[in-house]
Amino acid sequence: MTEKSDRHVNSSTDCAAIDQAVREAMRDEVLSHAREGRSVPTFRDGRVIWITPEEILNRFSPSLPGREEQPRSISSDSEGH
């Protein structure tokens, strides 16, 4: 049995909110690993690489001036690797 909802859902707004929440959760978890001294694997140029805690903290920590607040992905960097 399926009931129709009267609630109108703006799917693009809902998707944007979900995407933002997922990005924030991923960022928080990656930073948590880095603070505990653990590297994090990611996929770059068709290969799995490990990102060191130092690199993670330098790239994604919100408390450091000039750092990215909302990274597009953990594997993005300014050198295009």
A tleap script that builds the chain and sets N, CA, C and O, in Angstrom:
source leaprc.protein.ff14SB
mol = sequence {
  NMET THR GLU LYS SER ASP ARG HIE VAL ASN
  SER SER THR ASP CYS ALA ALA ILE ASP GLN
  ALA VAL ARG GLU ALA MET ARG ASP GLU VAL
  LEU SER HIE ALA ARG GLU GLY ARG SER VAL
  PRO THR PHE ARG ASP GLY ARG VAL ILE TRP
  ILE THR PRO GLU GLU ILE LEU ASN ARG PHE
  SER PRO SER LEU PRO GLY ARG GLU GLU GLN
  PRO ARG SER ILE SER SER ASP SER GLU GLY
  CHIE
}
set mol.1.N position { 0.838 -1.162 0.000 }
set mol.1.CA position { 0.000 0.000 0.000 }
set mol.1.C position { 0.894 1.240 0.000 }
set mol.1.O position { 1.783 1.376 0.840 }
set mol.2.N position { 0.650 2.127 -0.937 }
set mol.2.CA position { 1.450 3.332 -1.055 }
set mol.2.C position { 0.579 4.551 -0.837 }
set mol.2.O position { -0.490 4.685 -1.433 }
set mol.3.N position { 1.049 5.441 0.026 }
set mol.3.CA position { 0.328 6.687 0.263 }
set mol.3.C position { 1.086 7.826 -0.390 }
set mol.3.O position { 2.316 7.871 -0.354 }
set mol.4.N position { 0.338 8.749 -0.989 }
set mol.4.CA position { 0.962 9.922 -1.572 }
set mol.4.C position { 1.092 10.991 -0.500 }
set mol.4.O position { 0.200 11.172 0.329 }
set mol.5.N position { 2.189 11.679 -0.529 }
set mol.5.CA position { 2.420 12.751 0.426 }
set mol.5.C position { 2.001 14.074 -0.183 }
set mol.5.O position { 2.212 14.315 -1.372 }
set mol.6.N position { 1.404 14.932 0.635 }
set mol.6.CA position { 1.037 16.276 0.183 }
set mol.6.C position { 2.240 17.205 0.216 }
set mol.6.O position { 2.192 18.305 -0.334 }
set mol.7.N position { 3.293 16.781 0.841 }
set mol.7.CA position { 4.490 17.607 0.979 }
set mol.7.C position { 5.200 17.711 -0.373 }
set mol.7.O position { 5.519 16.703 -1.003 }
set mol.8.N position { 5.433 18.923 -0.791 }
set mol.8.CA position { 6.160 19.150 -2.042 }
set mol.8.C position { 7.655 19.145 -1.732 }
set mol.8.O position { 8.112 19.875 -0.852 }
set mol.9.N position { 8.395 18.345 -2.434 }
set mol.9.CA position { 9.833 18.235 -2.206 }
set mol.9.C position { 10.563 18.903 -3.355 }
set mol.9.O position { 10.356 18.557 -4.518 }
set mol.10.N position { 11.415 19.859 -3.027 }
set mol.10.CA position { 12.259 20.489 -4.035 }
set mol.10.C position { 13.515 19.649 -4.129 }
set mol.10.O position { 14.430 19.807 -3.321 }
set mol.11.N position { 13.568 18.768 -5.095 }
set mol.11.CA position { 14.636 17.783 -5.160 }
set mol.11.C position { 16.021 18.398 -5.325 }
set mol.11.O position { 16.987 17.866 -4.777 }
set mol.12.N position { 16.152 19.497 -6.059 }
set mol.12.CA position { 17.477 20.085 -6.222 }
set mol.12.C position { 17.982 20.677 -4.910 }
set mol.12.O position { 19.171 20.593 -4.605 }
set mol.13.N position { 17.085 21.272 -4.139 }
set mol.13.CA position { 17.472 21.809 -2.833 }
set mol.13.C position { 17.817 20.673 -1.883 }
set mol.13.O position { 18.814 20.742 -1.163 }
set mol.14.N position { 16.996 19.629 -1.879 }
set mol.14.CA position { 17.255 18.480 -1.018 }
set mol.14.C position { 18.583 17.817 -1.377 }
set mol.14.O position { 19.355 17.457 -0.489 }
set mol.15.N position { 18.849 17.656 -2.662 }
set mol.15.CA position { 20.108 17.042 -3.095 }
set mol.15.C position { 21.302 17.899 -2.698 }
set mol.15.O position { 22.325 17.368 -2.267 }
set mol.16.N position { 21.188 19.197 -2.836 }
set mol.16.CA position { 22.287 20.091 -2.454 }
set mol.16.C position { 22.555 19.996 -0.954 }
set mol.16.O position { 23.711 19.991 -0.531 }
set mol.17.N position { 21.505 19.922 -0.155 }
set mol.17.CA position { 21.668 19.809 1.298 }
set mol.17.C position { 22.305 18.475 1.659 }
set mol.17.O position { 23.164 18.412 2.538 }
set mol.18.N position { 21.890 17.421 0.992 }
set mol.18.CA position { 22.472 16.099 1.240 }
set mol.18.C position { 23.938 16.088 0.829 }
set mol.18.O position { 24.785 15.598 1.576 }
set mol.19.N position { 24.245 16.619 -0.343 }
set mol.19.CA position { 25.639 16.685 -0.804 }
set mol.19.C position { 26.501 17.446 0.190 }
set mol.19.O position { 27.608 17.012 0.507 }
set mol.20.N position { 26.006 18.580 0.687 }
set mol.20.CA position { 26.754 19.387 1.650 }
set mol.20.C position { 26.994 18.602 2.941 }
set mol.20.O position { 28.098 18.618 3.486 }
set mol.21.N position { 25.965 17.923 3.423 }
set mol.21.CA position { 26.102 17.140 4.654 }
set mol.21.C position { 27.119 16.011 4.487 }
set mol.21.O position { 27.908 15.749 5.395 }
set mol.22.N position { 27.103 15.345 3.335 }
set mol.22.CA position { 28.055 14.263 3.076 }
set mol.22.C position { 29.470 14.815 3.008 }
set mol.22.O position { 30.387 14.225 3.580 }
set mol.23.N position { 29.669 15.951 2.310 }
set mol.23.CA position { 31.010 16.570 2.232 }
set mol.23.C position { 31.534 16.926 3.616 }
set mol.23.O position { 32.698 16.675 3.927 }
set mol.24.N position { 30.670 17.514 4.451 }
set mol.24.CA position { 31.094 17.885 5.803 }
set mol.24.C position { 31.429 16.661 6.646 }
set mol.24.O position { 32.410 16.667 7.390 }
set mol.25.N position { 30.623 15.616 6.532 }
set mol.25.CA position { 30.890 14.391 7.296 }
set mol.25.C position { 32.194 13.738 6.855 }
set mol.25.O position { 32.979 13.285 7.687 }
set mol.26.N position { 32.422 13.691 5.543 }
set mol.26.CA position { 33.672 13.118 5.023 }
set mol.26.C position { 34.872 13.921 5.514 }
set mol.26.O position { 35.860 13.354 5.980 }
set mol.27.N position { 34.779 15.240 5.408 }
set mol.27.CA position { 35.861 16.111 5.837 }
set mol.27.C position { 36.153 15.905 7.320 }
set mol.27.O position { 37.312 15.775 7.714 }
set mol.28.N position { 35.108 15.874 8.141 }
set mol.28.CA position { 35.291 15.675 9.579 }
set mol.28.C position { 35.954 14.334 9.880 }
set mol.28.O position { 36.829 14.252 10.742 }
set mol.29.N position { 35.545 13.298 9.180 }
set mol.29.CA position { 36.116 11.971 9.428 }
set mol.29.C position { 37.575 11.893 8.979 }
set mol.29.O position { 38.406 11.307 9.674 }
set mol.30.N position { 37.889 12.474 7.830 }
set mol.30.CA position { 39.276 12.483 7.347 }
set mol.30.C position { 40.158 13.263 8.322 }
set mol.30.O position { 41.266 12.833 8.641 }
set mol.31.N position { 39.665 14.413 8.797 }
set mol.31.CA position { 40.427 15.187 9.782 }
set mol.31.C position { 40.604 14.402 11.080 }
set mol.31.O position { 41.658 14.479 11.711 }
set mol.32.N position { 39.590 13.655 11.480 }
set mol.32.CA position { 39.696 12.834 12.680 }
set mol.32.C position { 40.806 11.791 12.538 }
set mol.32.O position { 41.590 11.582 13.464 }
set mol.33.N position { 40.868 11.147 11.387 }
set mol.33.CA position { 41.943 10.178 11.126 }
set mol.33.C position { 43.303 10.869 11.197 }
set mol.33.O position { 44.240 10.341 11.797 }
set mol.34.N position { 43.410 12.035 10.592 }
set mol.34.CA position { 44.690 12.750 10.579 }
set mol.34.C position { 45.118 13.136 11.993 }
set mol.34.O position { 46.292 13.013 12.344 }
set mol.35.N position { 44.181 13.596 12.791 }
set mol.35.CA position { 44.509 13.987 14.172 }
set mol.35.C position { 44.978 12.797 14.998 }
set mol.35.O position { 45.724 12.960 15.964 }
set mol.36.N position { 44.543 11.612 14.619 }
set mol.36.CA position { 44.969 10.395 15.304 }
set mol.36.C position { 46.238 9.805 14.692 }
set mol.36.O position { 46.687 8.734 15.101 }
set mol.37.N position { 46.816 10.507 13.710 }
set mol.37.CA position { 48.075 10.086 13.117 }
set mol.37.C position { 47.949 9.024 12.039 }
set mol.37.O position { 48.933 8.367 11.700 }
set mol.38.N position { 46.743 8.846 11.493 }
set mol.38.CA position { 46.522 7.810 10.479 }
set mol.38.C position { 46.430 8.414 9.086 }
set mol.38.O position { 45.792 9.448 8.891 }
set mol.39.N position { 47.060 7.775 8.131 }
set mol.39.CA position { 46.940 8.161 6.727 }
set mol.39.C position { 45.593 7.696 6.198 }
set mol.39.O position { 44.946 6.829 6.787 }
set mol.40.N position { 45.176 8.285 5.075 }
set mol.40.CA position { 43.887 7.959 4.468 }
set mol.40.C position { 44.105 7.602 3.002 }
set mol.40.O position { 44.784 8.334 2.282 }
set mol.41.N position { 43.535 6.484 2.551 }
set mol.41.CA position { 43.674 6.139 1.133 }
set mol.41.C position { 42.683 6.925 0.282 }
set mol.41.O position { 41.593 7.274 0.737 }
set mol.42.N position { 43.074 7.196 -0.949 }
set mol.42.CA position { 42.191 7.823 -1.924 }
set mol.42.C position { 42.580 7.328 -3.309 }
set mol.42.O position { 43.592 6.643 -3.462 }
set mol.43.N position { 41.810 7.657 -4.289 }
set mol.43.CA position { 42.037 7.219 -5.656 }
set mol.43.C position { 42.478 8.427 -6.458 }
set mol.43.O position { 41.759 9.425 -6.509 }
set mol.44.N position { 43.639 8.363 -7.084 }
set mol.44.CA position { 44.159 9.484 -7.869 }
set mol.44.C position { 44.874 8.944 -9.103 }
set mol.44.O position { 45.718 8.053 -9.004 }
set mol.45.N position { 44.531 9.489 -10.262 }
set mol.45.CA position { 45.171 9.100 -11.523 }
set mol.45.C position { 45.128 7.587 -11.741 }
set mol.45.O position { 46.098 6.995 -12.215 }
set mol.46.N position { 44.006 6.972 -11.396 }
set mol.46.CA position { 43.840 5.550 -11.634 }
set mol.46.C position { 44.538 4.647 -10.637 }
set mol.46.O position { 44.603 3.434 -10.837 }
set mol.47.N position { 45.066 5.227 -9.557 }
set mol.47.CA position { 45.795 4.437 -8.557 }
set mol.47.C position { 45.356 4.822 -7.158 }
set mol.47.O position { 44.906 5.943 -6.918 }
set mol.48.N position { 45.491 3.878 -6.235 }
set mol.48.CA position { 45.239 4.168 -4.832 }
set mol.48.C position { 46.509 4.764 -4.249 }
set mol.48.O position { 47.594 4.202 -4.399 }
set mol.49.N position { 46.370 5.899 -3.587 }
set mol.49.CA position { 47.504 6.508 -2.894 }
set mol.49.C position { 47.102 6.777 -1.447 }
set mol.49.O position { 45.918 6.807 -1.112 }
set mol.50.N position { 48.100 6.970 -0.606 }
set mol.50.CA position { 47.858 7.278 0.795 }
set mol.50.C position { 48.215 8.737 1.058 }
set mol.50.O position { 49.293 9.197 0.683 }
set mol.51.N position { 47.315 9.449 1.697 }
set mol.51.CA position { 47.551 10.844 2.060 }
set mol.51.C position { 47.952 10.865 3.530 }
set mol.51.O position { 47.246 10.327 4.383 }
set mol.52.N position { 49.084 11.485 3.817 }
set mol.52.CA position { 49.608 11.504 5.182 }
set mol.52.C position { 48.781 12.435 6.069 }
set mol.52.O position { 48.107 13.338 5.573 }
set mol.53.N position { 48.837 12.209 7.382 }
set mol.53.CA position { 48.128 13.095 8.298 }
set mol.53.C position { 48.553 14.564 8.139 }
set mol.53.O position { 47.722 15.469 8.218 }
set mol.54.N position { 49.839 14.786 7.916 }
set mol.54.CA position { 50.329 16.154 7.755 }
set mol.54.C position { 49.705 16.828 6.535 }
set mol.54.O position { 49.302 17.989 6.597 }
set mol.55.N position { 49.630 16.090 5.423 }
set mol.55.CA position { 49.026 16.648 4.211 }
set mol.55.C position { 47.541 16.933 4.430 }
set mol.55.O position { 47.036 17.968 3.995 }
set mol.56.N position { 46.853 16.030 5.094 }
set mol.56.CA position { 45.425 16.228 5.371 }
set mol.56.C position { 45.220 17.480 6.210 }
set mol.56.O position { 44.389 18.326 5.881 }
set mol.57.N position { 45.980 17.594 7.295 }
set mol.57.CA position { 45.818 18.746 8.183 }
set mol.57.C position { 46.164 20.047 7.475 }
set mol.57.O position { 45.497 21.060 7.687 }
set mol.58.N position { 47.189 20.035 6.642 }
set mol.58.CA position { 47.574 21.238 5.907 }
set mol.58.C position { 46.532 21.650 4.878 }
set mol.58.O position { 46.356 22.840 4.618 }
set mol.59.N position { 45.846 20.689 4.296 }
set mol.59.CA position { 44.898 20.982 3.222 }
set mol.59.C position { 43.485 21.249 3.696 }
set mol.59.O position { 42.776 22.041 3.075 }
set mol.60.N position { 43.046 20.610 4.781 }
set mol.60.CA position { 41.627 20.627 5.114 }
set mol.60.C position { 41.265 21.126 6.503 }
set mol.60.O position { 40.084 21.146 6.849 }
set mol.61.N position { 42.213 21.518 7.291 }
set mol.61.CA position { 41.891 21.969 8.636 }
set mol.61.C position { 41.294 23.377 8.595 }
set mol.61.O position { 41.923 24.295 8.069 }
set mol.62.N position { 40.097 23.558 9.139 }
set mol.62.CA position { 39.450 24.872 9.092 }
set mol.62.C position { 40.118 25.903 9.989 }
set mol.62.O position { 39.925 27.103 9.797 }
set mol.63.N position { 40.898 25.455 10.962 }
set mol.63.CA position { 41.519 26.399 11.890 }
set mol.63.C position { 42.776 27.043 11.323 }
set mol.63.O position { 43.301 27.996 11.900 }
set mol.64.N position { 43.258 26.530 10.203 }
set mol.64.CA position { 44.455 27.098 9.599 }
set mol.64.C position { 44.066 28.139 8.552 }
set mol.64.O position { 43.264 27.840 7.667 }
set mol.65.N position { 44.612 29.347 8.631 }
set mol.65.CA position { 44.257 30.384 7.665 }
set mol.65.C position { 44.605 29.971 6.240 }
set mol.65.O position { 45.638 29.350 5.994 }
set mol.66.N position { 43.723 30.327 5.306 }
set mol.66.CA position { 43.988 30.076 3.901 }
set mol.66.C position { 43.747 28.650 3.457 }
set mol.66.O position { 44.084 28.296 2.327 }
set mol.67.N position { 43.176 27.826 4.309 }
set mol.67.CA position { 42.913 26.434 3.947 }
set mol.67.C position { 41.510 26.309 3.399 }
set mol.67.O position { 40.643 27.136 3.681 }
set mol.68.N position { 41.289 25.259 2.607 }
set mol.68.CA position { 39.979 25.009 2.032 }
set mol.68.C position { 38.984 24.680 3.131 }
set mol.68.O position { 39.265 23.853 3.999 }
set mol.69.N position { 37.828 25.319 3.101 }
set mol.69.CA position { 36.776 25.025 4.064 }
set mol.69.C position { 35.952 23.824 3.640 }
set mol.69.O position { 35.558 23.012 4.477 }
set mol.70.N position { 35.682 23.703 2.321 }
set mol.70.CA position { 34.855 22.626 1.816 }
set mol.70.C position { 35.510 22.008 0.593 }
set mol.70.O position { 35.194 22.395 -0.532 }
set mol.71.N position { 36.411 21.060 0.787 }
set mol.71.CA position { 37.093 20.459 -0.356 }
set mol.71.C position { 36.116 19.708 -1.246 }
set mol.71.O position { 35.169 19.086 -0.765 }
set mol.72.N position { 36.360 19.774 -2.552 }
set mol.72.CA position { 35.524 19.023 -3.493 }
set mol.72.C position { 35.751 17.534 -3.339 }
set mol.72.O position { 34.808 16.745 -3.405 }
set mol.73.N position { 36.994 17.149 -3.135 }
set mol.73.CA position { 37.292 15.753 -2.846 }
set mol.73.C position { 38.639 15.700 -2.157 }
set mol.73.O position { 39.436 16.632 -2.263 }
set mol.74.N position { 38.883 14.650 -1.476 }
set mol.74.CA position { 40.132 14.502 -0.753 }
set mol.74.C position { 41.307 14.402 -1.706 }
set mol.74.O position { 42.435 14.707 -1.320 }
set mol.75.N position { 41.072 13.983 -2.942 }
set mol.75.CA position { 42.174 13.814 -3.886 }
set mol.75.C position { 42.446 15.046 -4.710 }
set mol.75.O position { 43.402 15.051 -5.485 }
set mol.76.N position { 41.641 16.109 -4.579 }
set mol.76.CA position { 41.906 17.305 -5.374 }
set mol.76.C position { 43.075 18.066 -4.764 }
set mol.76.O position { 43.213 18.137 -3.543 }
set mol.77.N position { 43.903 18.625 -5.613 }
set mol.77.CA position { 44.995 19.469 -5.139 }
set mol.77.C position { 45.340 20.492 -6.199 }
set mol.77.O position { 44.895 20.391 -7.342 }
set mol.78.N position { 46.131 21.475 -5.818 }
set mol.78.CA position { 46.438 22.579 -6.735 }
set mol.78.C position { 47.366 22.172 -7.855 }
set mol.78.O position { 47.420 22.849 -8.882 }
set mol.79.N position { 48.109 21.070 -7.688 }
set mol.79.CA position { 49.037 20.646 -8.749 }
set mol.79.C position { 48.379 19.729 -9.763 }
set mol.79.O position { 49.000 19.366 -10.761 }
set mol.80.N position { 47.121 19.347 -9.521 }
set mol.80.CA position { 46.415 18.512 -10.470 }
set mol.80.C position { 46.816 17.048 -10.447 }
set mol.80.O position { 46.613 16.345 -11.437 }
set mol.81.N position { 47.384 16.566 -9.334 }
set mol.81.CA position { 47.780 15.155 -9.206 }
set mol.81.C position { 46.573 14.297 -8.991 }
set mol.81.O position { 46.696 13.080 -8.859 }
savepdb mol mol.pdb
quit
